[in-house]
C-alpha cells in the first residue's frame, strides 16, 4: 500500500494531487492518505467523490502524546530510546522551529503505517510533510519519495542543508519541470541531486477537451490563488493601460488569497469595476466551463520578494489542453508549458506594457489564437497527459517495492 502524506487534503488549489491519487487508484494501487491539518472551508472539486482512499487526520502535537507512541506499541517494533535520541540529536543541527511537532507526527505516522501495512510514503512539497516522512524512515518506518514544486524549493527561507538531507534520504524525488531540476542541481548536495527526476504534472485531458467554437468575444480570464506570485496586479494595470488606449475587455479573475482585498481596491483605483469581476474560489467544474468560453487566459506570474514563484501552474496546463490561448511569463517552467512560445505568448515578468500588447495582439488575431490552440492541445497530449504520467510514477513506486535503494 502507498500512503500519501500531505499538509491538507483535499485542497482547491492542488488539483494535481487529487488527480494523481485518482490515477494511481485507477492503476490498481491501494492508497491511504494522511492529512496533517484540517481541511479548509472551501468548495471541493467534483472528482473528489471518486476517491476510494481513506483520508486520516494526523493528530496535532497538542492532541497526540509522543510518549505513548514511544512506549505503548511494542508489538509494532517500537523505537528504542537510544535510536530515537540519536535521530533527534542529529536533526537538531537544522534548528527547525517546529521540530517537536514533526517528531510527534512522525511517531504517529510510523505506527499507523505499520498497522495499515503501508510499504511506501509519497509526499507533495518538500516542506514539513517531507520532514515527517524522513523522520518516519529514520525511525525505522517505510521508505518515502517526494514531489518538489515551487515554494518548497525557491523561497529564500529554504534550508538547503535540510532539503538536501530530505531528498538524499528519499527513494527518489520528483520535480515538475526542467527549470526546477536546474535550480535543485545548484542548491543540493551531489548525492541529493542524484535522487531528482523530472516528471511533469499530468491533467485529465478528457475534462478539458479541445474546443474552437462557442467562445465569448474579448473575454480575458485569470485563474489562480490571489497571491503576489500570480501577478494579477500586472494584469489589472495592463487592462487599465488598454482602456486608456481605447480598448476595453471583460475580465474574470477566479481565486482567493491574501491579495484579494488589495486587488479589489486596485480595481476601484484603476476604475475597472465595470469590466473586471472577482469570483472568489470556485471548483473545477466552474473553471472548466469558464475556460471553454473565454477568449484568452492571462496569468502574468512574477517572482515574489521572498523568492517564491510558480513552477508549472496547473491552470495553464488546463487551458492549453482545452484550446484556450494563453499569455504568461518567463518564470520557471512556464515556457515549458507554452512550448517556448509555440503554444502561447511569453512576456517578461512584471512587464505591464508587454502584457497589454500581448493581450491586444491575441484578441485581435483569430488565426494566431487558432494556431496556439492547436499546438497547445498537441503539446498537452505529448507532455502533460495524466494517464501517461501516472504510469511512469507507478513504475517508480513499483521499483521501490522491488527493493529501491538501500536504507
Secondary structure as UniProt FT lines:
FT   STRAND          2..6
FT   TURN            12..13
FT   HELIX           15..26
FT   TURN            27..28
FT   STRAND          31..35
FT   HELIX           46..50
FT   STRAND          54..57
FT   HELIX           61..63
FT   HELIX           66..71
FT   HELIX           74..76
FT   HELIX           81..91
FT   HELIX           92..94
FT   TURN            97..98
FT   HELIX           99..116
FT   STRAND          120..124
FT   TURN            126..127
FT   HELIX           128..138
FT   TURN            139..140
FT   STRAND          143..148
FT   HELIX           151..154
FT   TURN            156..157
FT   HELIX           160..169
FT   STRAND          173..175
FT   HELIX           178..187
FT   HELIX           190..193
FT   TURN            194..195
FT   STRAND          196..198
FT   TURN            205..208
FT   STRAND          219..223
FT   HELIX           228..230
FT   HELIX           232..244
FT   TURN            245..246
FT   STRAND          250..254
FT   TURN            258..259
FT   HELIX           260..269
FT   TURN            270..271
FT   TURN            273..275
FT   STRAND          276..280
FT   HELIX           284..293
FT   STRAND          296..298
FT   TURN            305..306
FT   HELIX           314..321
FT   TURN            322..323
FT   STRAND          325..329
FT   TURN            332..333
FT   HELIX           334..337
FT   HELIX           339..341
FT   STRAND          345..347
FT   TURN            349..350
FT   HELIX           352..364
FT   HELIX           366..383
FT   HELIX           386..401
FT   TURN            402..403
//
